[in-house]
Amino acid sequence: MKFDIVCFDFDSTLSAMEGIDALAEKAGFGAEMAALTNAAMNGEVALEEVYAQRLNFIRPNKADIDWLAEEYIKHQLKGIEAVFKQLQNAGVATHIISGGLKQAILPLAATLNVPANQVHAVDLLWNALNEYENFDESSPLVRSGGKAEVCLQLNPNQLQLAMIGDGKTDMEAKTVGAFCIGFGGVVARPLVKEQADVFIEKTDLQAVLPYLL
């Protein structure tokens, strides 16, 4: 199938790490945060039940986010540049849809020629001292079903759209007609394997290309 729009999750899909978990480990809350993240990604609890709780644990400042942005780039998946280049050369609109922190995602997105207006993630709010104040609570991406909402907004003309990711929230895009590829190259989740139209366990992201072009 030829797709007009291809959307990627970010954490554990484009970068082999979970950003919130990495920030938590840096702040000394690693075990608690990993448990919350896994519960949400496995569909055991709703994302909105843990989103604020996770950020209030660590309260990341701007320096923390700059550090995370560098870590994301260091841990980018094998084949990532080739995937985006081939899709973009074929005229496919490439988007990133993530419940992660937008300011940390933008630098890697820029290296993939994904403009900021095609990065859909959660903005952090800081005070004048660059200390954590809050997050954008109005974002659909801080709750279950949010990625499906964004996919629907991106596709008013009902074009062929694919969503690729490792979590339950990515598979929810099926409810708005997306073709969902479960990516298990970093974390293979049984629920995602069960719900995905296609499930991939290879660690090289180029494994998705035969299903997209």
ZIWOZI-V551161 format. One line per field, one symbol per residue. phi: phi as a letter, one per 20 degrees, with the letter a starting at -180 (. if undefined). psi: psi as a letter, one per 40 degrees, with the letter a starting at -180 (. if undefined). burial: I if it has 16 or more other ideal C-beta (glycine too) atoms within 10 Angstrom, else O. A space follows every 10 residues. Layout:
phi=???
psi=???
burial=???
This chain:
phi=.edeccddfd fmcecebdgf ffffffendg fffgffffff femfcfgffd ffgffffdlf efffffffgf fgffdfffnf fffffffffe nefdcdcbef egfeegffgf femdfgfddd bdfeddefem efdacffeff eebfnfffff gfffcfelff cdccadcgff fffffdnfed deddfdcedg ffgfeffccc dfeefffegg edd
psi=hhidhhhhic heddhfihdd ddddddeefd dddddddddd deediiddde ddddddddgh addddddddd ddddfiihed ddddddddde ehhhihhiea hddddddddd eefhideehh ahhihiaeef ihdaigeehe eeiieddddd dddefdefih hihhieiddd deedefeihh hhheddhhhd dddddidihh eiehdeeddd ed.
burial=OOIOIIIIII IIIIIIIIII IIIIOOOOIO OOIOOIIIOI IOIOOOIOOI IOOIIOIIOI IOOIIOIIIO IIOOIIIOII OOIIOOIOOO OIIIIIIIII IIIIIIOIIO OIOIOOOIII IIOIOOOOOO OIOOIOOOII IIIIIIIIII IIOIIOOOOI IIIIIIIIII IIIIOIOIII IIIIIIIOIO OIOOIIOOII OOOOIOIIOO IIO
